[in-house]
Amino acid sequence: MSEDTQRRSMTRRTRDFTVLIGTTGVVLLLLVATGALGLIEALSALGVIASVAMAYFAGSAARVPRSVSEAWPEKPAPDVAEASPALLSALPLPALEIGPGQKIAAYNRPADDLFQLASLPFARASAVIRSPVLLAAIDQALERSSLGAFSAELETGPDETWRAHVSRIPAGKTVLVLLEDLTPVKRAARARADFLANASHELRTPLTAVSGFIETMRGPAKDDTAAWPRFLDIMAGETDRMRRLIADLLSLSRIESSEHMLPRGREDFTEIVAASIAALQPIAAEQGITLKVEAPSAPIREITAHRDELIQVVENLVSNAVKYSQPGSEVTVVFGAAPSLAEARTTASQRWELSQRMTLLQALARSQLPEAAVWLRVEDQGPGIEREHLPRLGERFYRADQSRGGKITGTGLGLAIVKHIMAHHRGGLAVETRLGEGTAFGVWMPAARD
């Protein structure tokens, strides 16, 4: 705004305020002339009105900008902070804004949780970042404004991988560092590779045995027909082992593919346990083992479950207990109901004194309120399991006889299947063991809602 324009604006304002005060004075004089108002009161009112008008005139004049740039001042070019704090806080990944000298100018909540920056005010990037590659990229981005975005994978621990994205903020002197946790992706990739390697190994062993005996029967034992029945029995056993392994792999794959979808059918838990035990009674009797079932006296609420999967859980746990029991021993199956998942977990997996315990899968509550649950516990009188092996229970292809010292055949997928089925039903799995006395596996899950 020019000086002439400002002068004309001030002249108009002075004229307006003069007319206002003059008009008010004329009105007060007319009131005095007619006797409606005394002279002293009129003069006092005129003085007050004039004072208020002059105060308003002076105050409003101070707020009149001399130019448009004063009314809407232009933001100076930033030196350090350039990214919007709201933008940083909206990012779901850890984000740091780093200025000259590698000073951390701003950060969001995930970055604070990762680096504990609240306790390190005015920290430098080198104080919290231990990767020379990332620090060098930050220095290059601070020095060269034309440097494009930089990304690199960082091994920050024995089993931890991050991807760092470094980019220069346009028209500023700061660098934005965005960190992406690749650890779950890497672990999943390693798990898939390990699974394929283990599956190939497990299938190769029986195939090698079968092909070896076929070659023997075709070659050296071609005329030794008396040995053929023994060879055929071994080949039949290895073939059955492959069949069970393939069946378990298909079952595990099917369960994993539908694990994110909750079951919808309502089933009788007592009937599921009874059907499973009835199917295993002949196998246990053949090995001289007694199956003992302790059912609750009161009826149990129904469960929201997939019937075949729950039968597979009971059969896997009971068959494992039978497998590791000596002839003449007893396998006990106990089940019941509980008012909450926490109480069901305690009842199913914490019944022995001086035992080693571990929760292999924690049940997920569907609400904050206590939720009715059902539980099942399978106890054997076997040799028990050493504590260092407990965390590995439930891994694919981990055979229990590796920890119990036996030579018991199996696919090593039984407990892995149980674990995934219980996860599918939002249930839990735990183990309790005492060396030389026995092992117990417990499962629990929510009951069906009314």
VOGU-3710 file (C-alpha; in Angstrom, 3 decimals, decimal comma):
1> msedtqrrsm> 0,000/0,000/0,000  1,481/3,447/-1,021  1,875/6,487/1,294  -0,860/8,429/-0,598  -3,286/5,556/-0,126  -2,459/5,382/3,575  -2,944/9,197/3,895  -6,338/9,088/2,159  -7,454/6,191/4,372  -6,461/8,086/7,508
11> trrtrdftvl> -8,295/11,244/6,310  -11,492/9,295/5,745  -11,283/7,670/9,167  -10,708/11,061/10,865  -13,677/12,550/9,039  -15,930/9,645/10,030  -15,010/9,843/13,686  -15,431/13,674/13,667  -18,923/13,346/12,176  -19,820/10,705/14,756
21> igttgvvlll> -18,716/12,828/17,728  -20,296/15,993/16,251  -23,644/14,253/15,667  -23,616/12,892/19,212  -22,911/16,403/20,560  -25,824/17,913/18,597  -28,202/15,275/19,962  -27,068/15,961/23,533  -27,530/19,749/23,045  -31,093/19,205/21,794
31> lvatgalgli> -31,832/17,131/24,893  -30,455/19,950/27,105  -32,511/22,575/25,244  -35,719/20,630/25,721  -34,986/20,058/29,418  -34,804/16,264/29,054  -31,165/16,250/30,148  -29,105/18,494/32,405  -26,104/20,415/31,077  -23,619/18,710/33,384
41> ealsalgvia> -24,912/15,259/32,487  -24,785/16,118/28,785  -21,184/17,337/29,001  -20,184/14,204/30,982  -21,837/11,909/28,407  -20,156/13,771/25,554  -16,748/13,394/27,231  -17,206/9,667/27,790  -18,385/9,078/24,203  -15,472/11,119/22,831
51> svamayfags> -12,951/9,161/24,947  -14,326/5,790/23,819  -14,349/6,912/20,182  -10,750/8,132/20,351  -9,608/4,899/22,021  -11,302/2,806/19,334  -9,846/5,068/16,629  -6,302/4,657/17,938  -6,625/0,867/18,469  -8,132/0,122/15,076
61> aarvprsvse> -5,545/2,273/13,372  -2,762/0,135/14,889  -4,273/-2,975/13,296  -4,399/-1,532/9,789  -1,561/-3,183/7,827  0,781/-0,926/5,927  1,021/-3,545/3,184  -0,446/-6,825/2,042  2,733/-8,607/3,053  2,184/-7,440/6,631
71> awpekpapdv> -1,395/-8,734/6,613  -0,281/-12,122/5,277  3,432/-12,340/6,048  5,397/-14,647/3,845  6,937/-17,658/5,651  10,714/-17,340/5,530  12,675/-20,170/3,956  13,244/-22,792/6,631  16,705/-23,563/7,938  16,053/-26,731/9,914
81> aeaspallsa> 12,455/-27,829/10,475  10,594/-28,318/7,231  8,277/-31,343/7,580  4,906/-30,730/9,175  4,575/-32,212/12,695  1,061/-33,335/11,785  2,464/-35,172/8,773  5,084/-36,953/10,886  2,537/-37,950/13,522  0,221/-39,341/10,822
91> lplpaleigp> 2,884/-41,728/9,516  2,414/-45,267/10,892  6,132/-46,068/10,518  8,999/-44,608/12,582  9,997/-41,280/10,990  12,808/-38,854/11,860  13,510/-35,372/10,543  17,240/-34,707/10,709  18,841/-31,314/10,202  22,400/-30,028/9,743
101> gqkiaaynrp> 24,927/-31,657/11,998  22,688/-34,745/12,115  20,530/-33,098/14,789  17,109/-34,734/15,181  14,699/-31,857/14,562  11,432/-33,814/14,849  10,101/-37,358/15,189  6,806/-39,210/15,583  5,501/-41,589/18,218  6,685/-44,869/16,575
111> addlfqlasl> 10,197/-43,423/16,346  10,067/-42,444/20,014  8,971/-45,975/20,936  11,835/-47,417/18,895  14,672/-45,100/19,961  13,354/-43,646/23,281  13,949/-40,120/21,970  11,896/-38,411/24,679  14,708/-39,141/27,134  17,334/-37,805/24,692
121> pfarasavir> 16,437/-34,174/23,911  18,486/-32,527/21,150  20,047/-35,881/20,264  21,999/-36,509/17,101  21,256/-39,281/14,657  24,570/-40,991/15,416  23,485/-41,359/19,056  20,537/-43,626/18,210  21,354/-45,051/14,760  24,140/-47,641/14,726
131> spvllaaidq> 24,253/-48,302/10,998  27,224/-46,688/9,202  25,450/-47,126/5,875  22,396/-45,178/7,026  24,459/-42,433/8,687  26,504/-42,014/5,501  23,301/-41,749/3,447  21,981/-39,057/5,820  25,223/-37,057/5,470  25,080/-37,277/1,684
141> alersslgaf> 21,438/-36,173/1,623  22,254/-33,180/3,875  25,188/-32,114/1,709  23,631/-32,633/-1,736  20,184/-31,180/-2,343  19,911/-32,970/-5,687  20,417/-36,435/-4,189  17,469/-38,704/-4,898  15,718/-41,005/-2,440  17,905/-43,709/-0,910
151> saeletgpde> 16,721/-47,101/0,371  18,715/-49,866/2,036  18,092/-52,963/4,124  19,817/-52,943/7,499  20,637/-55,966/9,652  20,192/-54,491/13,131  20,314/-57,735/15,079  20,690/-61,502/14,829  17,071/-61,827/13,719  16,016/-58,262/12,893
161> twrahvsrip> 15,946/-56,456/9,546  14,836/-52,900/8,721  14,572/-50,964/5,475  15,537/-47,300/5,676  14,225/-44,674/3,237  16,219/-41,403/3,188  15,064/-38,392/1,160  15,880/-34,675/1,145  12,909/-32,437/1,913  12,402/-30,051/-1,055
171> agktvlvlle> 13,387/-26,393/-0,519  14,741/-27,177/2,928  17,886/-28,241/4,705  16,519/-31,300/6,480  16,307/-34,987/5,659  13,370/-37,320/6,257  14,268/-40,846/7,402  11,501/-43,448/7,278  12,087/-46,903/8,796  10,204/-50,038/7,769
181> dltpvkraar> 10,389/-53,243/9,823  11,043/-56,188/7,498  11,563/-58,704/10,305  8,129/-60,419/9,965  8,563/-60,691/6,193  12,058/-62,146/6,517  10,935/-64,593/9,196  8,050/-65,751/7,024  10,397/-66,249/4,075  12,808/-68,248/6,225
191> aradflanas> 9,928/-70,284/7,634  8,752/-71,154/4,126  12,272/-72,132/3,099  12,726/-74,252/6,231  9,342/-75,854/5,692  10,177/-76,850/2,121  13,587/-78,152/3,170  12,130/-80,179/6,044  9,261/-81,524/3,945  11,671/-82,569/1,209
201> helrtpltav> 13,894/-84,292/3,761  11,011/-86,102/5,431  9,684/-87,356/2,101  13,104/-88,295/0,793  13,813/-90,701/3,679  10,923/-93,140/3,072  11,324/-92,812/-0,693  14,981/-93,786/-0,394  14,058/-96,810/1,729  11,363/-97,965/-0,698
211> sgfietmrgp> 13,574/-97,523/-3,775  16,449/-99,270/-2,014  14,420/-102,387/-1,229  13,015/-102,431/-4,765  16,538/-102,480/-6,143  17,481/-105,206/-3,650  14,537/-107,374/-4,681  15,407/-106,845/-8,327  19,120/-107,524/-7,822  20,854/-109,448/-5,002
221> akddtaawpr> 17,604/-110,772/-3,487  15,990/-111,571/-6,808  15,973/-115,276/-6,091  15,695/-114,978/-2,279  11,902/-115,053/-2,203  11,950/-116,001/1,478  13,190/-112,507/2,368  10,591/-110,754/0,256  7,832/-110,650/2,934  10,181/-108,798/5,304
231> fldimagetd> 11,165/-106,351/2,576  7,528/-105,804/1,632  6,580/-105,134/5,261  9,287/-102,457/5,518  8,207/-100,912/2,210  4,577/-100,904/3,351  5,585/-99,139/6,583  7,565/-96,462/4,736  4,712/-95,989/2,261  2,279/-95,545/5,136
241> rmrrliadll> 4,649/-93,009/6,673  4,642/-90,998/3,421  0,873/-91,194/3,269  0,539/-89,847/6,812  3,078/-87,108/6,131  1,260/-85,959/2,996  -2,080/-86,083/4,826  -0,679/-83,953/7,664  0,836/-81,465/5,231  -2,461/-81,081/3,397
251> slsriesseh> -4,326/-80,751/6,684  -1,907/-78,098/7,962  -2,139/-76,174/4,693  -5,935/-76,248/4,770  -6,047/-75,032/8,382  -3,591/-72,208/7,734  -5,517/-71,019/4,684  -8,727/-70,624/6,721  -7,188/-69,590/10,037  -8,359/-65,980/9,683
261> mlprgredft> -12,036/-67,012/9,387  -13,843/-67,882/12,609  -15,836/-71,155/12,707  -19,602/-70,752/12,650  -21,036/-74,146/13,562  -22,253/-74,904/17,079  -21,001/-78,232/18,415  -21,319/-80,340/21,554  -17,864/-80,436/23,148  -18,677/-83,474/25,285
271> eivaasiaal> -19,769/-85,460/22,229  -16,579/-84,476/20,345  -14,373/-85,745/23,176  -16,399/-88,973/23,496  -16,191/-89,702/19,754  -12,435/-89,113/19,713  -11,786/-91,351/22,717  -13,961/-94,126/21,254  -11,889/-94,100/18,056  -8,617/-94,407/20,005
281> qpiaaeqgit> -9,686/-97,022/22,577  -8,696/-100,018/20,359  -5,250/-98,545/19,640  -4,582/-97,892/23,314  -5,825/-101,365/24,317  -3,561/-102,955/21,703  -0,550/-101,292/23,371  -1,704/-102,202/26,877  -2,558/-98,630/27,866  -5,691/-97,600/29,749
291> lkveapsapi> -7,614/-94,526/28,630  -9,316/-92,830/31,566  -11,871/-90,088/30,930  -13,013/-87,666/33,655  -16,092/-85,848/32,392  -17,878/-83,087/34,333  -21,133/-83,895/36,058  -22,906/-80,772/34,791  -23,634/-80,245/31,089  -21,149/-78,095/29,160
301> reitahrdel> -22,187/-75,231/26,943  -21,855/-75,677/23,212  -18,841/-74,313/21,363  -18,533/-72,441/18,074  -16,204/-74,795/16,268  -15,354/-76,917/13,277  -16,183/-80,432/14,408  -13,572/-82,318/12,371  -10,801/-79,974/13,458  -11,649/-80,330/17,150
311> iqvvenlvsn> -11,761/-84,125/16,796  -8,304/-83,910/15,226  -7,056/-81,892/18,221  -8,272/-84,487/20,737  -7,007/-87,414/18,678  -3,566/-85,860/18,165  -3,109/-85,120/21,866  -4,374/-88,524/23,027  -2,421/-90,468/20,380  0,753/-88,602/21,385
321> avkysqpgse> 0,134/-89,504/25,029  -0,402/-93,158/24,082  2,696/-93,121/21,894  4,977/-92,012/24,736  3,440/-94,194/27,450  4,706/-97,575/28,582  2,467/-100,685/28,519  0,432/-100,944/31,690  0,358/-97,163/32,232  -2,609/-94,835/32,104
331> vtvvfgaaps> -3,574/-91,836/29,969  -6,071/-89,476/31,573  -8,363/-87,145/29,655  -10,060/-84,440/31,724  -12,333/-81,709/30,375  -14,827/-79,189/31,664  -16,096/-75,614/31,598  -14,829/-72,391/33,167  -16,291/-68,900/33,628  -13,346/-67,252/31,858
341> laearttasq> -10,476/-68,019/29,510  -7,944/-67,245/32,237  -9,487/-69,778/34,607  -9,746/-72,346/31,801  -6,029/-71,896/31,082  -5,145/-72,386/34,753  -7,295/-75,499/35,081  -6,018/-77,058/31,854  -2,295/-76,441/32,294  -1,439/-75,758/35,949
351> rwelsqrmtl> -2,447/-78,742/38,068  0,852/-80,310/39,105  3,177/-79,002/41,770  6,878/-78,536/41,016  6,324/-78,886/37,287  7,771/-77,130/34,269  5,126/-75,181/32,324  4,912/-73,161/29,168  2,091/-71,555/27,223  2,590/-72,370/23,542
361> lqalarsqlp> -0,420/-70,364/22,327  -2,312/-67,701/24,238  -6,072/-67,496/23,654  -7,414/-64,200/22,303  -10,388/-62,805/24,196  -13,171/-61,457/22,004  -14,164/-58,808/24,550  -12,884/-57,144/27,709  -15,472/-58,940/29,833  -14,929/-62,465/31,230
371> eaavwlrved> -15,988/-64,995/28,630  -17,217/-68,530/29,321  -14,801/-71,181/28,094  -14,237/-74,921/27,794  -10,972/-76,754/28,390  -9,388/-80,179/27,931  -6,298/-81,746/29,485  -4,492/-84,940/28,400  -2,023/-86,471/30,870  0,393/-89,334/30,318
381> qgpgierehl> 2,829/-91,193/32,579  5,775/-91,016/30,209  9,354/-89,820/30,770  8,557/-86,089/30,589  10,265/-83,373/28,560  13,346/-81,316/29,432  12,648/-77,617/29,913  14,941/-76,471/27,099  12,778/-78,344/24,583  9,452/-76,837/25,669
391> prlgerfyra> 9,629/-73,663/23,498  10,090/-75,787/20,364  6,963/-77,837/20,894  4,490/-76,921/18,191  7,164/-76,311/15,564  6,747/-78,130/12,280  8,675/-81,398/12,036  9,827/-81,185/15,635  9,443/-84,706/16,993  8,812/-85,156/20,678
401> dqsrggkitg> 11,028/-88,246/20,779  14,014/-85,949/20,178  13,476/-84,597/23,671  12,078/-87,759/25,284  14,918/-89,974/24,138  12,837/-92,529/22,283  12,785/-93,815/18,724  9,138/-93,189/18,002  8,118/-92,593/14,433  5,899/-89,710/13,454
411> tglglaivkh> 5,595/-86,827/11,055  6,462/-84,133/13,579  3,368/-82,169/12,570  0,878/-83,301/15,202  1,379/-80,478/17,713  1,803/-77,940/14,907  -1,642/-78,932/13,632  -3,096/-78,674/17,153  -1,569/-75,219/17,578  -2,983/-73,911/14,296
421> imahhrggla> -6,430/-75,389/14,964  -6,578/-73,742/18,372  -5,480/-70,449/16,809  -8,296/-70,885/14,274  -10,746/-71,259/17,178  -9,181/-68,353/19,143  -8,086/-70,850/21,773  -4,896/-71,622/23,677  -2,378/-74,440/24,093  -0,001/-75,148/26,981
431> vetrlgegta> 2,261/-77,915/28,230  3,108/-79,061/31,741  5,726/-81,714/32,478  7,669/-83,432/35,254  10,746/-85,440/34,346  10,298/-89,124/35,002  6,607/-88,725/35,890  4,709/-87,551/32,822  3,546/-84,768/30,563  0,205/-83,004/30,158
441> fgvwmpaard> -1,063/-80,874/27,297  -3,973/-78,523/27,844  -6,183/-76,659/25,379  -8,964/-74,140/25,997  -11,274/-72,003/23,883  -14,316/-69,714/24,217  -17,736/-71,276/24,582  -20,511/-70,369/22,174  -22,334/-67,151/22,957  -26,055/-67,179/23,657
//
